[in-house]
């Protein structure tokens, strides 16, 4: 590379400044995240925002691309979203980590981005699929109707709920009732043992962010009442033109059918007009994996980890 080329790259690196991001950054980040209508949770502002403290996320803008980094001490990157060629931003990231004696690693890499990376840098990256971060994507109409033999057990749970409970209602989350929902969520957390389980504790931190910034994030939500008491709720938003994403869903386990009821009621209230619903990943939790698979996903969004082998 010529001296001029080195100077050019160095100039770009100097503009690659990673910083914590706040709700005000939503304005410039969302258009870049939505580029190409990606159907993965990593390309949704809310998903990154509510988990930013848990995963120590920081963001940088490189030309017309957004770069997200987790854990600055041992970094990994979400493949850059936005516009423009792959090679310049990847080289800038390589220079960034090289100056710090670190490796270049991309996590949650979508297949389409894996192909772009390998085409731009053939033989340079080791690719390893990561099943724990595959997103579960469902047919929206099936979640609304629960039609078909494979979802018969879900219909049975709902029928049992309806037989055992007459005084129930569903309503959207509003400024008037969000306090009740938050109280129920905190109660659920204590009952589930959030203080003693690292995974549940981390999730509770993200859920708190969702409640705190619910309206600023543009979220929609729904709650289920039984005898006037909030027993379940869900939150989500549009991911792209064809896909709705569900960020949070909680219900009291001891009430038969409560999870299935909030799932379907929230679906009927919010999924009309969408082809798919992304219910995010299972984070490697065996119980959560069984639950997500039991709703017969239409597809799994496959993701990989890409690690640079040697120099770029």
N, C-alpha and C positions, 0 to 999 in steps of 0.2 A: 504494500500500500504506500502511496506517495505521502510526502510530508503534508501536502495539502489535504489528502484524504484523512490522515490522522487528526489534523487540526479540525476538520469538519466533524468527525465523530466526537472528538473531545468537546467541541462546542455544543453538540447535541446533549452529551452526557451532563454538561453543566446545567442544562435546563430540566433534567430528569430529577426533580426534587419530590420525594415522597413525604406526605404530610397526613396527619389524621384528618378525617373529613366529618363534616357536620351536616345538619339538615339543609342548610343554605346551599350546599354543594349539589343538591339534587337537581337544581336547574340546569347545570351544564353536564352533569354526569348521565342523567337519564337518556338524552338523545344518543349519546355514544353507546350506552349499554343496550339500547333497543336496536342498534344497527344490525341489519341482516335478520331481524325477527327471530333471534335465537330462543329456543325453548327450554333453556337450562336456568336453574335458580341463580347461578353465579352472575347472570346477566340481568339481574333485577336489583334496583337500588335498595329496596327495603331489605332484601335478604342480606346484603352486605352491610347495610347500616345497623340493623339490630344486632348483628353478630360481630360488629367491628371491634368491640372491646375484648370479647372472648378470644378472637383469632388475631388480635393485634393488627388489624388491617390499616393500611395506609394507601393513599392514592396519589398518582402523578399523571400529568398530562404531557404526552409526547406528540408534538404536531397535532394531528386530528385523531389521536388515539388516547384511550384511557387505560392506564396500567394499574392493577391492584396488587399489592404485596402484603403477605401475612408474615408475622414474626420476623422483624428486622434482623435479629441476632442470627437466625438460621432461615433465611428467606425462601419463600416459594412464591410464584406469581400466577395469577389468573391470566390466561392468554389475552393479550390486549384486544379490546373492542374498539370499534370506530371505523375510520376510513384510512385507506392507504396501503402500500406494500408491507409485507411481513418483515423483510430483511432489515431495514433500517432500525426498527424498534427493537428487534431481537438483538442486533449488534449493540445497540445502546444499553440494553439490559445486561449483556455480557460484559461490557466495559464497567458498568455500575458494580456488578458483583465481583469482578476481577480486582478492582481497586480495593476491595475490602477482604480479599482472600476467601471468597465464598463461591459456591457452585451455582450454576444457573439451572433452576428447576421450575417447570411449569406443572401446576396441579390442576385437577378437574378439567383436563384438556379434552374438548369435544373431538369426535372423529374428524369432522371437517377441518378443524384447526390443526389436528395432528397431521393430516395430509398436507396442509399448507406448509407446516414447519419442516416436514421431511422433504418436501419438494424444494424448499429454499435452502436447506442444509442437509443434503443426503448423507446418511451414515454418521451424522454428528450426535444424534440423540438416542438414548435408550428409552424405549416405550414400555410401560407396564400398566395394564388395565387395573382400575381401582373400583371393585364392585361396591364398596361401602359408600361411594358417592354417586352411584347411578341414580338419576331421578326417575320416579314412577309417574308415568303419564297415562291418563285414563280417558276413555270416551265420555264426553260430558253428558250426553243423553242417557247413557247407561247408569251414571251416578244419580241422575234425576229420577229415572224410572225403576232402577234395580231389576231390569228385565233379564230373563235368561236363567238357565239351570244353575250356572256357576254362582249366581248371587242369591239363590233361594234362601240360604241361611241368613242373609242380611234382611230379607223380607220377613222371615220368621221372627227375628229379634224385634223388628219394628211392630209386628202384629202383637207380640207379647207385651211390648211397652203400651200399646194402645188398649189392650185388654185390661192391663193392671192399673192404668192411669187415665182418668177422664179429665182432670183439671190441668191440662197442659196447654202451652202456647209457645209460638215462635214469634220473634220480633227482631228487627234490625238493631244493631248497636248504634246508639245516638249519644249526644252530650248529656242527655238526661239519665241514661241508664248505664253508662260506661263504668261508673263507680261501683255499681253492684257487680258487674262482670269482673272487674279487677279484684274485688273482694273474694269472689268465688274462685278466681284463678290462684290467689294466694292460699286459700284454703286447700285447693287441690294439691298445690305444691307441698304444703306441710304434710298432708296425708300420704303423698307419694314418697316422702323422704328426701326432698330436694337438698336438705342440709347435709345429708350423709352420702349422697351420690354425686360424683363430680359431673357426670353427663347431665343429670337432671338440674344440678345447680347452674351449669353453664346455660342450659336451655332457659331456665328461669330468668337469667340475666337478659337474654335476648327478648323474652316475652315482656319483661318490664319495659324495655325500650319500645316495643310495639305499642304498649298501652300509653306510654308517656307521649309518643309522637303520632298516635293513631290518626288524627285528623290532618296533621301536616304532611304525613306520608300518603294521604289519599286512600287509606285503606277502607274496605267495607267489612262489615262484621254482622254476625247474627247470634242470638242467644236463645236458649230453650228454658222455659220456666215449667216447674211442676209445683202446683199449689202455691203459686206466686213466687217461689224461690228459684233463683238462677241455678241450673244444674249442668249446663253445658254451653259452650260457645265456640265460634270459629271466626277466623280473620283471613282475608285474602285481598287480591286485586288482579287487575289485568296484567298478564305477563307480556303478551303481544296480541296482535289482531285475532289470532285463532285460539289462544290459550289463556286460561285463568289459572292463577297460582294460589294455593292455600298455604299460608304461613304457619298458622296455629290452629289446633283443634283440641279441646279439652272437655271431658265429661266425668262425672262421678261414676266410677266403676260399679259401685254397689247398686246402682239403679239399672235394672235390666233393660237393655236396648237403648240406653242414653247416647252412646257413641253412634250407633247406627241412625238414630233419629236426628241428631244434630248434623250428621254427615248428609243425609238426604234433604232435610229441610233447608240447609244452607245451599245445597246444590240447586234445589228448585227456585230459590230466591235469587241466585247470582249467576248461574251457568248458562242461562238462555243466550243464544247467539254465539257461543263458543263451541269449537269442535273438540277441544281437549282441555283437560285439567291436570296441571302439574302439582303433585302432592309432595314434592321434594324427595330427599333421599332418606335412607334408614340409618346412616352413620355407623353401620356395622352392628346395630342392636338386633339380636335374633328375634325378640318378641315383636319389635316394630316391623321387621322384615316380613314376618308371617302375616301380620295385620295388613300390610300394604299389598302383599301378594294375594291375600284373600279377596280383594276387590277386583281381581283379574285385570291388571293393567293392559292397556292397548300396546304399550311399548315401554322400554327402559331407555333412558338417555345415557348412552355409554360414555364413560370418561376415563382418562388415563393420566399417569404421571410421566412427564418427559424430563429426563436428566441428561445434561450435556456430558458427553464423553470427551474429556481432554479440552483442548482449545477449540475455539470456534473458527 
